[in-house]
Amino acid sequence: DVLEVDGGRDPWNPNPLSLQRMHRWLSEAHRTLADSGVLISISFAQPHFRRLLYDAEGYTWIVETESYTTASAGGASDGRVADGGEEGSSSFWEYYVYYARKG
């Protein structure tokens, strides 16, 4: 996430240098991962932003995503509530766990 917010740009128009660094990181992770290995990433970045990176040409992994919230939020995520949230709270954090399985 630090790479994606670098420069204060919005997620629809990320900083080109940030994208370059992220692809360099993903390329190295993909290169060193065993054929049946799994890269696990925890992020606040929503899947429609993050998938653009994981689905880039040259990566042979299949990405699955799970989402969690820190509090109950009507209609947000899949209903799972992580520890620390208060039921009925109007503010919450939603985060995503990405599993990139190389194959």
Secondary structure as UniProt FT lines:
FT   HELIX           2..5
FT   TURN            6..7
FT   TURN            11..12
FT   HELIX           16..32
FT   TURN            35..36
FT   STRAND          38..43
FT   HELIX           47..54
FT   TURN            57..58
FT   STRAND          61..69
FT   TURN            74..75
FT   TURN            77..78
FT   TURN            83..84
FT   TURN            87..88
FT   STRAND          94..102
//
